[in-house]
């Protein structure tokens, strides 16, 4: 029996085992931990959106939806309606705890599907299953996105569908058949039904079809075939977009313009809009700042190299056309969503979660950078020098991934507080300048601690903001019934805060419980003494 000692040979021979470990392992990790996360600020707002949207779908109301709030029009209704259908029709859930767990599991499963299709996308792009797997790892091992993958029903479902739409677009551009045009059209319509910014993908589709037609303008047969598939795509896209967007039912044309007009509502707000929960910014660098502060540094380094290498590749004649097309596609789908708020002067808030969907493109550019560096080492170094540099190259990458995993395990289930060294060596500074627990999920741990350790029966609590009340919904019914929320801290036994929009420390002395990153609190509970309560 021949034993292969070549690491490359060992990896290739165990391809299926390696992929199974990753995807099966990730799946079971998700099933084990999905119940650990708290309830965010928008949880019940999103549920309510799903309920009201489902009414339009089931009752076929054609005129009313266009008069509803801007918030509804911006976020879309498809995924929330789907979750509402599971809640009320499929599982007939009634308890808030069961409903929240169902929603969290559903969000994770959608993200899991997104990771799988991202693996396929990277595998197709780089012609390598190993690069596909590394892309999947980079996508999963982003602490903030990993955390949001268990509760953020809007942004994570959009990220997953954005990834799937990229994959279906690449497959359609490879072979412009009616079947692939149909699949891509349906996926794009669902994407737009989740968030209207999804129209970027259909626009990108038409752009690349035009470029293709210009390239084959002398071949009439190819032109006829492509035009037929594009017409089918356009027809199905229009039909399913209307189907999945109730705002378009009464008057599709009027509804379409109304939908995008409403999406710009934040352009009318001042640069700093403080109503106790939002700090609105219109600075052009807002998204870039948050991306690079909250993403592991190595990914960002590879991204920078990849962006330079991609730009150079676009101007090289030796690079194959399909590779240039794919590179241009990734650059387009990354930068256009980031540049639109700058061009339209739309205010942003809550870090970059509204743009998480561009992270797969960020990862692809990072992989291009990693691949470029790997090829550069092969070309410039020989013998022992190449081996040493390659080894260091691998060790640095493994060390970065390992340290990210360590952070995610240590701060589970609050991975969303992650920030790298660029946010400041002292997390107290990061706490003041950048959001830690801005969505309030840590209230769950605080409430559970109080209920576990205070055996007095009914407990009066004061919470600094809405998530403190929202998190009661995920507690067992008996614990829920023990809590009384008061509107004045003078009446409370416990004071809880996640420091949202609060830069200092509170005047209370008896710290009962806290959650910290380093020495910096992002959740605090004070037990109020009789002296602190008149």
N, C-alpha and C positions, 0 to 999 in steps of 0.2 A: 504493500500500500504506500502510495506516494503522499508525503506530508508537505503541504505548502506553507513555507515560513515567510513568504512575502506578505506584508501587511495588506497591500492592495488586493492580492489574491484572496486573502482571508475575508476581507470586507465584501468583495464581489460574490464570493461563494456563499456568504451568509446574508445576502441582500434581504431576502424575505423575512428572516428572523429579526434583523435590525428594524425593518419597517414595522413588523408586527409588534415588537417591543414598544416602539414609539407610539403608534396609533392606539393599540389596545391599552397600553399603560396610561396614556393621556386620558382615554375614555373612562377608565376605572377611577383614576384620580378625580376626575370631574364628578362622577357618581358618588364618591366618598365625601367630597368637601362642599357640594353645592348648597347644602343646608347651613353652612357656617356663616354666610354673609348677612349683613344687616339690611335695613330698608332705607333707600335713598330719598332725597327730597321730592322727586317727581313720580315716585312709585304709584300713588293713588291717582295722580293726574293722568298718568299713562293708562291706568286701568279704566278710568272714566272715559278717556278718548276711545278706547277699544269698545266700550259698551255703547257709546253714542254712535260710533261709526257702524257698529254691527246693526244698529237699528236702521240705518240708511240702506245697508246691504239687504236686510231681510224684508223691510217694508217698502223698498223701492221708492224712497222719497227723492224727488228730482230737483226741487227748488230751494229747500231750506238750507242745505249745507253751505252754500256760498255766502250765507250771511253770518256764519259762525265765526268765532274768534280767529285772529291771525295765528295763534299758537297751533290750532288744529291744522290749518292749511300748510304751515311750514313743515310739520313733522310727518304728515301722512298717516294713513290708517291701516294699511294692509296687515302688518305683523301684529299690531295691537288687536285688531279684529279677530285674527286667527287665534290669539291667546284667549280672547273672550269666548270664542266658540268652544275651545277646549275646556275652559272653566265651567261654562253654563250648560253646554250641550253634550260634550263627550264625557266629562267626568262628574258633572253636576256638583261642583264644589261649593260650599257655603261658608266655611270657616276661613278667616283671613290668613291664618298660618298656612293652611293647605294651599290656598290660592297663591300666596307668595312663593312657597316652595315649588309649585308647579311652574310658575313663571320663571324662576331662577334656573330650574332644570332645562326649560325650553330654550332660554337664551344661551345656555352652555351648549346645548345640542346644535343650535344654529351656528355658533362659533366653531364647534368641532367640525361641522361640515365645511365651513369656510377655510379652516386649516387644511383639510384634506384637498380641497380644490386648489388651494394655494400651492400645496405640494405638487399637484399635477401641472399647474401653471409654470412653476420654477423648473420642474423636470423637463417640460416641453421647451422652455426658453433656453435653458443651458444644455439641453441634450444630456442630462445627467441626473440620475435618481438621487445621488448623494447631495448635489446642490439643491434638489427639491426638498430633501430631508432637512438640510441646514436652514433653508428658508422657512420650513415649518417650525424649526426650533427657535429661530429669531422671532417669529411671529408669536409663539407661545410664551417665550421667555422675555416678555416685556412686562414688568411688574404691574404697571397701571392698567394696561389693556387686558392682561390675564385676570385681574380682579374684576374689571368691568364686564368681562365675559360671563359673569354669573348673575348679573342683575340689570345691566344697562340695555333694556329692550330696544331702544331706538338706535343708538349709535353702533351697537355691536351687530344687530341684524343688518344694518346698512353696510357696515364693514364687510360682513360675510357675503352679502349680495353684490357688493361692488367687486369683490374678488371673483365671484362666480361670473359676473358680467364680463370681466376682463378675460377670463378663461374662454368663455363662449365666443367673445369677439376674436380672440386669437385663432380659435378653431374655425370660425367663419371666414376669416381672412385667408386661412390656409387652403380652404376648399369651400367655395361659395355656392353650396348646394341649398335647395329649398328647405331641407330638414334643419340644417345648421342656422339658416336665416330665421326659421320659425322659433327654434329654441332660444336663440339670442334675443329675438323680439319679446318673447314672453318674460325672460329674465329681466330685460331692461324695463319692461312695464311694471314689474313687481318692485324693482329698484326705485323707480320714480314714485310708486305708490307708498314707499316708506319715507323717502325724503325727496323733495322736488329737485334738489341739486343733482340728483341722479341723471338728469337730462344731459349731463356732460358726456356720458357714455354713448348715447345715440348720436350726439354731435360728433364725437370722436369716430364713430362708425362711418358716418357719411364723409368725414374728412379723408379717411384712409381709403374708402371706396373711390372717391374722386381722384386721389393720387394714383390709385391702381389703374383707373380708366385712362388717365393721362399717359401712363406708361405703356398701355396696350392699345392705344387709340387707333392703330392700324389693323388690329385684328377684330373684325366685325363680329365673328362668332363669339368670342370671349365677351365682347361688349354687350351683346344681346343677352347672354346667359347671366351676366352680372346684373344688368338692369332689371331683368325679371325677378331675380332673387331679392334685389333691393326694394322693388315695388311690393313684393310679398312681405318683406321685413317692415316696410313703412305701414302697410295695411294692418298687419297684426299688432304692431307697436301702438298705433292709434287706437285700435279696438280694445286691446287689453289695458292700456293706460286709462282710458275712460272707464272701463269696468272696475279697475282697482282704485280709482280716485273719484269718490262721490261728488266732489266739488265740480266735476266736469259733466255730470249727468244732465242737468237741466239745459245748459248752454255751453258746450265744450269750448268754443272759441272764447267767449266771455269769461268762463271759468278759468281757462288757461292763463289769461292775462291777469285776472284777479288773484290767482294763486301766486304768481311771481311778484306781483305788486305787494302782496301781503308779506312775502318773504323778505322784503327790504324794510320791514317796520322799524328795525333797530337803527336804521340810518337817521331817523328823526330824533333819536334820543341823544342827550348830551354825552360827552366823552366819559364822564364819571357819573353814573346813575346809581345812587345808593338808596335803596328802599329796604335796607336791612338784610338783603340777601343777594344782591347783584352788584358787582363792580364792573362796569362796562368800559371796555377799552377799544379805541379805534387806531391805535398805533400800528403801523405797517408791519412791524416785526413781531407782533404778539404771538402768532402761531409758531414762527421760527424759534422764538425764545423758549416757548413751552416744549416744543419737540426736542430741542437739544438739551434742555434742563432735565427732562424726565425720561430720556432714553439712555440706556447704557452707552458709555462713551465709545466703546469699541465699534458698536453699530454705526455711530455717527461718523467715526473716523473712516470706516469702510465706505459709508455713504458719500463722504467728500471725495474720496479717491474715485469711487464709481461714477460720480457726476462728471468729474474731469475726463475720465476714460471714455465715458459715453459720448460726451461732446466731441472728443477727438475722433471717435469711431464714425460719427455721422459724416465726417468730411474725408474719410479715407476711402479710396476707390477699391482697395483690396478687400474690404469688409462686405460680406454677402448681403444682398438686398433684404432678405427676410429678417436678418439680425438688426439691420438699421431700422427697419419698420417697427420691430418689437421694442427697440431702445427708445425710439421716438414716441411710441405709444405709452410707455412707462413714464417718460418725462412729462408728456402731455397730461396724463391722468394724475400725476403728482402735483404739478405746479399750477394748473388752471384752478383747481378748488382753493388753493392757498392764495392765489392772486386775486380771485374774484372779490373777497371781502375788502381788499385794499383798494381795488378799482372802484367798487360801489360804496366804499366807506361805511361798511356794515360793522357795528360794534360786536365784540366778542367777549365771552366770559366763561368762567369755569374751566380754566386751562384750555387744552386743545381737544377735548373729548368730542366736540362737534366735527372735528376733522380726523378722528381716529381712522376713518375709512381710507385715508391716503397712506397709512402705515405699511400695508403690503407693497405699495410702490416704493416706499422708502427702503424696505427690506430688499427689494429686487435691485435697486441701485447699490445697496450695500454689498450684495452678492457679486454684482459686476465689479465693484472695487476689490473685493476679496479675490475674485478670479483673476483680475488684472495683476494684483500683487504676486499671486502664485505663479503666473506665467512670466512675470518680470524676473522673479528669482530663478526660474529655470533657464532663462535666456542669459542672464548676467553672471551667474555663478556656476561653478563646476566642482565636482568631486566633494571633498570633505566640507568645504565652505558652504556649498549648497545644502548639504545634509544638516549642518548646524543651524543655518538660517531657517530652513524649513521646520526644523524641530522647534526653534524659538517661536516661529510664526504660529505653529499648531498649539504650543503651550500657552501663548498669550490668549489665543481664541478660547481654548478650554478653560483657562483661568477666569476669563471674563464671564463665560457662561456659568461656571461653577459659583462664582461670587454672586451672580444674579439669582441663581437658584437658592443660595443660602439666605439671601435677603427675603425672598418670597416665602421661604419656610419659616424664618424667624418672625416675620411680621404678619403671617397669616392670621386672620383673613383681611388684613388691612394693607395689602400690597399697593393700593392706590396712593399711599403717602410717599412713594419712592421719588427721590430726586438725586441726581448725581452731584459730584463735587462742584460743578459749575454753579449750583444753587447756593453755595457757601459752605465752608468747613463747619461752621457753627449752624446747626439746624434751627436755632432761635431766630437767626437772620432769615433763613428760608421760610420759617413760619410766618414772619411779618410780611415778607415780600411775595411769597408764593403760597398758594392754597395747599393745605395738608388734607384735612378731612372736610373739604368744602361741602360734601353731599351728606354728611352726618351719619354714615353707617356705623360708626363706633358707638353710637348711643345704645345699640343693642347690647354690647358687652357690658356697658355701664349699668343698664337696667337689670340685666341678669345678675350682676354682682350684688346689687342692692337687694334684690328679691331673694337671693340665696343666703345672704348674711343677716338680713333684718327679718326677724321672726315675729314682729309685732302685729302682723295682720295687715290692715289698711295702711298704705304709705302715700304721703303727699309729696309730690315732686314738682319742681319748677324747671323747665327746660328753656334754653336760650333761643331755640328756633324750632321750626316745624318738624324736622326729622326725629326730634326727641319724642314727639307724639306718634309719628308714623311707625317707629320701631316697636311700639306696643303691639302692633298687629301681628308680628311674627312670634310673639311669646305664646306659650300655652294659655288656654282660656283661664285657668285658675290664677295664673300670675297676672294676666291682664286685669282681672277683676280686683286685684289687690291695689292697683295703681289709681291714684286720683291726681289729675293734672290741675295745678292751680295757676292762676294768671298773675299772681303777685308773689315774689320770693319771700315776702314777710310771712306768708301763710304756709310755706313749704318746710318739709323736714330735710329735703335734699335739693341741691342746686346742681344742674348738669349743663355742661357746655362743650361744644366742639370748636370753639374759638372762631367761628365764622364771622368775619367782619369785625373781629375784636382783637386788637393788637397787643393789649397789655395783659396784666394778671388781675384776677378778681380780688376784692377786698376781704374775702372770707379766710379764716385761719385753719379750720379743721378739714384738711384734705382727706377724704374718705377713700378715694380710688382715682387712679389716673392711668392713661395709656401714653407711652412716650416713644419717640424715636430718638435714640441717644438720650440726652437729658431734656429734651423738649417735649412738652405735653401737647397732644392733639385731642385729648379728651380728658376732662376733669370732673370729679364729683366732690362736692363739699357737703358735709353733714352740718346743717345749720344748728347752732346752739340757741338756747333761749335768749341769750344776749343779742344775737343777730336777728331774732324775730321779736318785734315789739309785743 
